[in-house]
Amino acid sequence: MAVTESAQSDVVDLIVGLLGEVDEEDFQLAPRSEYYSRLCQAVCQLVGMDRALLFLDDEVRRAVRPMGSHGFDGALVQSINAPLNASALVRRAIGKDRVVVLSAPFTEEELPGEYVRAFGLTTVACTPLTAGETWKGVIISDRGGRPFELTAAERDRLWSLGKAAALAATARVATRQQLLNQQLSERLALARELHDSVIQRLFGITALLRSGEALDPAALERCAEEAERAMHELREAIERPLVPPDLDDSALTLAQELDRLAARPGETPLKVTWQEGCTVPPVYEPLLQSVLHEALRNADKHADATRVEVDLRRGRDALHMTIVNDGVRAGERRGGAGVGLRLCAMEALRDGGALEFGSKGTDRWRVRLTLPLPPP
C-alpha cells in the first residue's frame, strides 16, 4: 500500500512519541486507558476523525476489549458486552490488512447493534492493528455519526497509524512483562534472604508440635510468637503488589467481569453464586480478578470441565471467593499450579489473606481466596 511522504512523517513522529512514553514510564506504569486514549486522539487529529475506539486482543481475559477512546463516552463503551472479533467488519479488515469503511444500515453480523445504537453510528472506518502475522486489534473511528468517505490518502494514513498502534501496543506489553519479571526476580531474591530465618522458625514449630509431647502454656505461647514473627517477615518480603500485569487498571468490576464471562458463547458454562449483600472492596478488585482469570486459564489448560463454579460470599470478618472446575484429567499432576497463582498467593499474603489451590476429590480442582474484612 502506497503511503505519502507527509503521512510517513506524521506516523514516524507518533511512533517515536509513543515509544518514548513507554521508555520513560517508571515501575508503576500509567493506566492503559490513558495511554491508548492518547493514541486514539492522535488518530483523530491526523486523519480528521471526531471519534475513535481502540480494541486490543486481551489474552488474559480471552476477549477483544476496548482499551482506549477519544470522543466516545468511555463509561458507556465499557458497559457494552458484545464480542467484536467475530464481526464481519473486523474479519474483513484483518483478513485483507486494509482499512474497511462500512455504512448503515448495518447487519448484526457486520457490527454488533449495541455499538450502533449507543453511539448513533452511520459510517465507520475499521483499521487493523497487525504486527507481522499477528493480529493485535482494531481502531473503529467515525466523524461524529455523520456519513463520510475516505480519500486514498486518508486510508493510507489510517493504515499506517494502525501499524504504529500495533507497534506501540507490542512495546507496552513487552515493557510491562519485563517489569513484572524484574519485580518477580527482586521478590525471589528477597525470599531467598529470608529463607533461613523463616523456614527455621516454621521447622522448629512443626517439630515441636509433632513431637507428641504435651505442651505447657509457655511452649504454646512460644509457638504462637514464632509463627507471628515468620508471618511478619513474609509480609515484609512482599510489600509491593504482585498482581499479574494488564489487570491492575481494569475499568470492570468483578461482578461485571463475571457477567461478561458467563455470556461468552461456546465457552465452558460458568455458574456464579454471589451471596446477597456481599460487596467487594475496590482495593481487592485487581487481586480477585487476577485469581479468577488464573483459575479459568488453568481450567482451560489442564482440565476438561463441563462447568466452572464461582462462589463469592462474606463471612463475619473475611471475604471468600471459591472457584471449582469438574474436569481434572486422569493422570494430571496433583497439587501443582503455575506462576500466576503463586504470585497471587503472595499478594494475598501481603494483604493478610490466603490463597489455596489443589484437587478436591477425584475430578475437581478448587481455588479458594480468603481476604480479611473489617467487621460489618
Secondary structure, DSSP 8 states (H G I E B T S, - for coil): ----HHHHHHHHHHHHHHHHHHHH--SS---HHHHHHHHHHHHHHHHT-SEEEEEEEETTTTEEEEEEEESS-HHHHHH-----TTSHHHHHHHHHTS-EEEESS--TTTS-HHHHHHHT-SEEEEEEEEETTEEEEEEEEEBTTB-----HHHHHHHHHHHHHHHHHHHHHHHHHHHHHHHHHHHHHHHHHHHHHHHHHHHHHHHHHHTS-----HHHHHHHHHHHHHHHHHHHHHT-S----TTSTT-SS-HHHHHHHHHT-TTS--EEEEE-TT----GGGHHHHHHHHHHHHHHHHHHB--S-EEEEEEE-SSEEEEEEEES-B-TT--SS---HHHHHHHHHHHHTT-EEEEEEETTTEEEEEEEEE----
